[in-house]
């Protein structure tokens, strides 16, 4: 509750939190747009593949030439992590392999890490967090992104004495989306390819949101951070509006759709026939929790909480998230409190790679949001041998895979990079 005060005090001491940003894409740019108005934060270095891309990102968010010139440019994220003028490293590349290397370099250099890169966190976050604790620095999820916001709500519910029934987010979903590719993704966003290209929109990235992969990544990240369970057969994306959260997201024994208490789930803003859900939560996050006694249940009703028909289950939700515009919360919390805004603790689940079409031996997979695979959230004990979606980019198939089948790690020519080694170490420990 006092981050702004702590940041202002740091500014008054002339010791602002110095940030190194790796990846000035949309998330990073949104953060950059806020920095000039936040006392106690300065960006000392930015890593991008090209200097021109860094300049373009800073210019687009309103920075003047003097502000841009004051920021050091690094082509390498590893080199940025080693800089003496960086206290907190923001990893925002979206590449699981590169993100793992960058975070590890930052931890070894004694820097706090804010991991925007959920793709890396969902695979190796628990191990990076352990290494950070051993080094006396903070490894944190990125506030503003949905996993961190859900972690905050789960923590709130538990700290007030409630058991978690379900937690997650909303999205736009229909079953047919799982096989959508970048070729036809814009049809589902109501855009033409030319309009999307003019706006600088990446079709593979936007397709990862549509085909269910991003939801799977985020739900497993929440499960790993909060000790919640992933559904045995994957996310079901039930259509649900905010008024029905406690009714739909309660255990089956009470008439709901959950296997049991303590689950992650993504709800859809579309009915299965394509109609809009009434009062949907497409952009928001939620938590459903259970009253520990009759007195608490009566308070739910007295204070207007949306409950199920029994009054035992209630819901809280946040209708929007502002991703990078809120990222400074994580930066300040890590640097001034050494406290994460959500942190992976254990491998509760994984995101298995599922073939979008019949695939042939020798084909190279193109990863999240691409033409070949989509990601399905599954418990680790169900998908221990599955190829995680984060490692499904640039790897060659050893055998034919039929459409809809899960791809195993043994089905591809895996490399020996750090992310692969860390993931194999983690799943070996967890089973």
N, C-alpha and C positions, 0 to 999 in steps of 0.2 A: 504493500500500500504506500510505500515511500520511495519508489524508484526515482521519480522525478526529482525529489529533494536530494537524494544521494547523488544523482547526476549533476544537479546544480552545484552541490558542494564540491564535486570533483572539478567542475569548470572554474569555480572560484579559487581553487588551489592551483589552477593552471596545470592540472593533471587529468585531462579528459581521457576517456576510454578510447584507445587507438585501435581502429578496425582495419583488417585486411580482408577484402572481398574477392573471392575466387568465383568468377562467373557473373557478368553484368547483363544477364538476361532479364526477363520480366520481373521475377522475384527480386533479384538484386537491384534492378532499376527502381522498383517501388521503394525499397529501402533508401536508396540514394536520394530520392525525391524528398524524404523526410529529414535527412541528416541536418540540413542547414537550420532547421527550426528546433532542434533538440540540443539543449545545453548539456555539455558533458560528453558528447560523442564527436569524434572526428574520424574521417576515413583517411588513413595514411598511405594505403597502397591498394591497387586493384590489379588482379591478374585476369587477362583475357588473351585469346589466341592472337589477336592483332591489336595494335595500339589504336587503330582507327575505330575499332568496335568499342573500346573503352571510351574514347572521346565522344562517339555518337550517342552512347548510353547516357553519359553525363550531360551532354547538350540537350538531349530529349527531355530530361527532367528539370531543366531550367538552370543548370549550373553555368556560371560565367567562365570566361577563359582563364581568369586568375585562379578560380577554385579548381579548375581541371589541372592547371599547371602545377598546383601545389601537391597533387597526388602522385606518388611514385607509380610507375607502370612496371609490371612484371609479366613476362610471357608464361612463366612457369608457376603453377600453384605451389609446388614444393618449395621453390625459392622464396615465394611470398611468405610462406609459413615460417621461414627461418629468420625473417627480418627482425631487427632489434626494435623497430618502431611500431610493432604490431602486438597488441595485447589479446585480441580476440580475432579468430579466423572464422569467417562465414564461408562455408562450402556450399556453393549454389550452382554447380555445374550440371547436375542431373545424371552424370555418368557414374555408375556404381564402382567401376574399377578405378577411375581417376579420383573419385571422391574418397575412396578408402585410402589411397596413397596420400592424398592431401591431408586428411584428418590425422593419419598416423604421423606424418611429418610435423604437423602442428603440435600434437601431444608430446612428441619427443623433443620439440623445441620449447616446451613449457608454456604453450599458448592454450587458452580456452578455445573450444570449438562449438560453433552453432551450426548444426547439420541440417541445412535446408534440403539436402540430398536424401530424401526418404528412400530412394531406390537403393542407396548404399546402406542406410541405417537398418532397413528391414532385413538385410542379409547378415551384416556384421556389427550392428550397433552394440549388442551386449559386450562384445570383446573390446571394442573401442572405448566404451564407457568404463570398463574395468581398467584398461590401460590409463585412461585419464585420471581415475581416482588414485591409482598408484603413483602417478606423476604429480598429484596435488593440483590438478586443473579440472575444469568443468567441461563435460561433454553434454550437449543439450539439443533437444529437438527445437525446431524453429517456431516460435510463437507467431500466430497469424495464420499458419498452415493448420489444417484441420486436426491432424493427430495431436499436436500440442494443446490445442483448445479443448479437445476431448479429454486429454490427460488432466487438464485443470479441473474440468467438471467432475471427473471421477474422483479426484483428490478431494474436492469440495464435499461430495456426497459421503465419502468414507470418513472425512474429518468431522462431519456432523452426525455420524453414527448410523448411516444408511448402508445397506448392502446393495451392490450394483446388480441389476437385472440385465441390462443391455446398455451398450454405448456405441456411438457411431456417428454417421453423417448422412446427408441426403445427396442424391445425384439424379441425373436424367438417365433412365435405364429401360430398355426392352430386351428380351432374350436375343433378338436378331442382331443386336449390336456386337455380340462377341466375334462375329466373322467380318465386320466392317474393316476395310483397309484404307490407307491414305488416298486411294484412287476415288473413293466415293464418300469420304467422311463429310465433306462440306454439304452434301445433300441433307444430312441430319442436323446441320447447324443453320440451314436456311441461307447458305451463301453459295456463290459461284467460286470456282477455283481462282478466277481472276481477282475477285473481290478479296479473297483470303490472301492471295499473293501480294496485292497492293498494301494490305494491312500488315504485312510481315508475319503472318500466322503460319506456324510450322504444322503441316498436316499430320505428321507422325506423332508429334506431341499432343495435338488436340484429339487424335484418335485414341491415344492411351486413356484419356478421360472417358471417351465414349464406349470403348469396347470392354470396359469393366476392369482393366488392368490396374489403373490408378487407384480405384476403390479397393481392390484386393491388397495392393501395397500399403495403403494407408490403414486399412483395418488390421492387417497383421502387425504393423508397427504399433498400433494402439494396444493390441493383445500382448505384444512383447514388453511394452512399457508398463502396462497396468495389471498384468497377471490375469487377463481375461482369456476366454476360450474362443477358438475359431470354429465355425460350424463344420461338422463332419463331412458334409458334401459340398462345402463352399458357400459363399454368400447367396442368399435367395432373393435379395432386392425387393422385399414386399412393398407394394404401393401403400403409402401411409402419409397422412397429413399430421400437422402438429397436434391437433386435438385428439388424435387416435394413437399417439405414441405408446401410452401406457396400456392400451387395449391390445394392440397388435404385437408389441414387443414385450410380452410376458410369456412364461412357460406354457407349453401345450396343455399341461395338467390344469391350467386355469383358463384355457380357451384361446391362448395366444399362439404364436408361431415359432417360439424358440424351443430348441431341444431341451434346454435347462436354463437355470439362472447363470449370470455371469458371462454373457456372450457379446461378441462384436457383431454388428450387422449394418449394412447400408440400406437405406430405404429409397424407393424410387419416387420421383415427382410425376411419373406417368402411370396411369392405370394400364393394365395389359392390353387393352384395346386402343391405346394411344391417347386417350383423354387425359387432360391435366388433372392431377390430384388436387382436391380442395385444400387450400392453405398448406401447400407443399413446403418442404424444407430443402429445396434443391441446393441452396448455397450455405446451409447451416450445419450445426452439430447438435447432438442431444445426449442425454443420459436418462435412463429409466431406473428407478430405485424402489426399494420396498420398505414399508414401515416396519420397524422392529416390534411394535406393539399397537394395541387398539387406540391408545391415546394419541400417538403420533399420526395414525391414520385419520383420526377425527380432525387433527390440525390441518392435514392436507386439504380437507374439504372446507374448513373454516377460512383458510387463507387463499382459496381460489386456485390451488394447483390442479392441472388437468390429471385426472385419475382414471383408472379402469372402473368397471362396474362394481367391483368389490370394494373399492376405495383403498385397497392395500398397496397398489402400485401407482406411482406418480412419475411425472416426467418434467424435466427442465430442458430448455433448448436455447440456442443462440441462433438467430435466423440468418446471420451473415458472417463471413470471415473476410479479412482484408489482406491476407497473405503478407507481402513485403512491407506494407504500410505499418504493420504491427511488429516487425522484426526487432526493433530496438528494445522491446521488452526482454527478449532473450539475451541480447548483447549486454544490457545493463545488469540483468540478473546474474549472468555468468561472471562478469568482471567485478561487480560491486558486492555480490553476496556469495559468489562461488556456488550458486544454486541453479540447477537446470530447470527449464520450463518443459518438463517431460524428458524421460531418459529410458532407453531400452535396458531391460534388466535380464531377460531370459528369452530363449527361443521357444515361444509357444506355438508358432506357426511358420509357414513359409508360403511363397507365391510360386506355384508350379506353372511351368510352361505347357500350354495346351495348343496342339496344332490347329490352325485356322482352316487348313485345307490338307489334302493329301500331299505329303512331303516326300521327296526322294533322297536316297543316299547321295551324299556329295553336295547337297544344297547347303548354303550358308544362312543361318538364322539372322533375322534383322531386329530382334528384340522388341521391347515395349512399344506398343502402338503401331507396329509394322504390318507387313504382309503375311508373315508366317506363323506367328504365335500370339496368344493372349495369356494373361496371367490369372490364375484361379487361387484364391485364398483357401488354404487347407491346414488342418492341424499337422504338426511336424510328424507325429507318429503315423499319419496316413500318407504323407508325401515325403518321407525321409530321403528317398532315393531320387526324387524328382529334380529336374534341372530348374533351378530358380530363375525367374524371369530376368533378374539382374545379370545373370551370366549367359543369357540366351542371345547375345549380340556378337556377331562376327565369329561364331563357332560353327564348324562343319558337321553335318549329320553322318553317322556311320551306317545307318540303315534306313529303310523306308518307314515312314510314320503315317498312319491313317488319320484323316480329319477327325478332330474331337478327342484324340488320344493324348495322354500325358507323356511328355518326353522325359526320359531318365537321364541322369548325368552320364551314365555309361553309353548313352546313345550318341554322344557328341565327342569331338576331340577337344577336351578341356585344356586350357593353358595352366600355367603354374604361377599366375600373378598373385599379389597379396590378397585381393578380395576372394579369389577362389580358395586359397589356403585357409584364410580366416573362416570362411563359411564351412568348409569341411571340418575344421577343428570344432566349430560350434555345434554342428549337428552330431558330431561324434560324441561330444560331451552330453548332449541333451537326450540321447536315446539309450 
